[in-house]
């Protein structure tokens, strides 16, 4: 995670969320907080916290400018459960855990917070945090085709005679799908020697700053081409350029990291140009040219006809991919409807799921939205949360079977650690401490336990295990 990549914390005034903010700040990471109540948030988190005011249950409050620069999200927002008989201003009864009071939902319903709120939050942040499979700029996706307005820009502007065009071949793709086709004839007559196609300026700049580069899927012809990206609306201006080689007769994916694009103007590198800014891309250009940069020549250049099928241009996130969205859910979300489960032996939230307006059902629906969003994620399902300190030995599990307790402070540390772990990416897991409910856990403040290396737990996590597998099994007939 880059030092300038902002981590957005949602639910930052809650028991886990405020601890997440504290852990991030202690690590020196830039933090932005989404909260509903400005006075409460500043009183709890400090007057200087980067704060945006919004409510995930109200889509209209999640303004696009709020999320500019956000690259990671930790969502600790949750429906509020409290004692029917009321609580202290500090929510002392709530902090003891649901098994110590008769619970009811306070405020917005589980459906609004855990499902509708999750949907709104995902839609608000997905453009800034990015998608695992990238963002399509041009080409086919999901039985649709995103086209761009390409036009020829050849050496005729300098007196040459080369010519090119760009068209859509409706069945020319690798699997018979539509593909773009950059084709033409290049000539060095009259000191020419290049041909290209360039898009019109985009009406709205493309913000691709969540990604690491551009990927072209094309059928090579053994020649070297250039991709030129412009960040200015001026026509005759610096283009950030990357050259790439192709293999004759083969469909291939070519990844061009943004870090490889160099500022060029009329085949000359510009040493004092501004750094490339992928957050404001205005146009694209594909070029086949005799010239490289600063007087050097393209070693693959030959005069005559050429054609380059380009089926797609999209962004990519470089490996190893780490979670961009970490969500604090709950153990037990798959259990209320699990066949053959003895509910009397389950935690109160499982037994009282219906009475609590299907709290776990909607938490699971919210999880599903994350898993289906395309955002690299980690879903943390803590068992019963306590105010005990972090430091107890832990048990990580998958499949939604364990019960127990865990410190809110420990959960906060796990969430922050997951942001940096490729092993946690696209995983769903439960976690508890080894300390039973009947035993309090304390630490020696003068000699606190060393902070854990959570990577040792993440490494054992498996793909595709959520506990929903058991919901799909039919009960065994008796």
Order of alpha helices (4+ residues) and beta strands (2+ residues): beta-alpha-beta-alpha-beta-beta-beta-alpha-beta-alpha-beta-beta-beta-beta-beta-beta-beta-beta-beta-beta-beta-beta-beta-beta-beta-alpha-alpha-beta-beta-beta-beta-alpha-beta-alpha-alpha
